Amino acid sequence: MSSGTRHADTTPASDLLPAVPLLALDRQYAVLRDEIQAAIGRVCDSGRFVLGPDVTELEAELAKALDVPHVISCASGSDALLLALMALEVGPGDEVVLPSYTFFATASAVTRLGATPIFADIDPVTYLVDPADVRRKVSRRCRAIIPVHLFGRTADMDALLPIATEAGVPLVEDAAQSILSTWHGRCTGALGDIGCFSFYPTKNLGGAGDGGFLTTTRDDLAAALRLLRVHGMEPRYYHDLIGINSRLDSIQAAILRVKLPHLDAWTTQRQENAARYGELFAAYDLAGQVTAPTDEPRGRHVWNQYVIRVADGRRDELRRHLTGCKVGTEIYYPVPLHLQKCFAHLGWHKGDLPATEQAAEETLALPIFPELRADEQRTVVGRIAEFFGAGRKAARKPDSSRLPTPHVLRRAVGRADEVIS
Ligand SMILES: Cc1ncc(COP(=O)(O)O)c(C=O)c1O
């Protein structure tokens, strides 16, 4: 992440842009268009549409990029989690400890196998699963722990790995949002027993549809996963175990192979964007109203999402204001998993996981994609400052002509009110 020597360049309110998208996949496609079209054409010419040479090559390239011995591709990140738990023979009567503040798939993989998810609370600063709560919730029936490297930041593996070892249970990393993130120099996916990744288009390495992959350092699990993704079939039409159909399409693999060489540079751009937001929030003196996310000193944060916390119950009001200004935002996630209707039978109640519930009410994701421009980021933070009526720090920014004028602020408040009513 960049040093504090750079000064945030703030923008007069009158110069803010008319719109900033949450994500603009078209900008990435515009640069790679010819290569991607050629790759798709090559697959169509070959007539090999499922698994095949592009998939094998992609798996090898990912194994090298992540420095992990085994990569097994599959049809989605959700399937990766399911396959991981199948390979670990999780089933009815078993418990799996995981955060409630995550995407649905982390928990549904557990329930689909008849096992019970045991939800742990999060650290309110990192939004990642709280190891102390994981330790409390690991019982004799626990068969796996799934930390989620949420938003691109690695969970506290220094604390979690010993808990798994002491309990004698495997650790499955939900790394769907964290490709190329590290912990003390090692990539996520190579830290626990199995890593689960997603190629969903919003991910840092996104395909043109669904896709995913698993990583493992264990030869036995790699062999099991390769069988499970093809109905447990080996040789053809002979089934010693029951798997599922979860293969990666060749077209996806060919497109992902075009993108993979750019992933490291795209990740650096995400890190630079995160640093720029930090400078802008400081320049506008918004610390009382908005808590910016922190970087991870023990590893590389890959910023799949840039998620702020909004104080005083004003998150939804701020979001409506930003939507009115055509600034894209998203809430990850408005309802924690332990309070989802479909899990009501598990018996969790409001108040059971206070840090999780508070995060669900207060957090808001801002645009962070690699191609996001500095003037767009200035617009995002300028619009947030407009909402709160905040100006730039007087000491650092004596040029009051660049502050939002009372007139502009009045207009902004009026606009927010209009949207709310
Ligand atoms: C944390 C997390 N786990 C699992 C998944 C599931 O991945 P997919 O959408 O590829 O099934 C996602 C993707 O949205 C995710 O963000």
PDBQT file of the ligand as one rigid body, heavy atoms in Angstrom, charges set to zero:
ROOT
HETATM    1  C1  LIG A 501     -17.333 -15.776   0.166  1.00  0.00    +0.000 C 
HETATM    2  C2  LIG A 501     -17.929 -16.504  -0.986  1.00  0.00    +0.000 A 
HETATM    3  N1  LIG A 501     -18.039 -17.845  -0.916  1.00  0.00    +0.000 NA
HETATM    4  C3  LIG A 501     -18.545 -18.550  -1.934  1.00  0.00    +0.000 A 
HETATM    5  C4  LIG A 501     -18.970 -17.940  -3.100  1.00  0.00    +0.000 A 
HETATM    6  C5  LIG A 501     -19.603 -18.781  -4.171  1.00  0.00    +0.000 C 
HETATM    7  O1  LIG A 501     -18.998 -18.633  -5.409  1.00  0.00    +0.000 OA
HETATM    8  P1  LIG A 501     -19.851 -18.814  -6.764  1.00  0.00    +0.000 P 
HETATM    9  O2  LIG A 501     -20.687 -17.593  -6.937  1.00  0.00    +0.000 OA
HETATM   10  O3  LIG A 501     -18.808 -18.963  -7.815  1.00  0.00    +0.000 OA
HETATM   11  O4  LIG A 501     -20.678 -20.032  -6.619  1.00  0.00    +0.000 OA
HETATM   12  C6  LIG A 501     -18.840 -16.571  -3.220  1.00  0.00    +0.000 A 
HETATM   13  C7  LIG A 501     -19.234 -15.881  -4.468  1.00  0.00    +0.000 C 
HETATM   14  O5  LIG A 501     -20.088 -15.085  -4.570  1.00  0.00    +0.000 OA
HETATM   15  C8  LIG A 501     -18.328 -15.817  -2.142  1.00  0.00    +0.000 A 
HETATM   16  O6  LIG A 501     -18.203 -14.504  -2.200  1.00  0.00    +0.000 OA
ENDROOT
TORSDOF 0
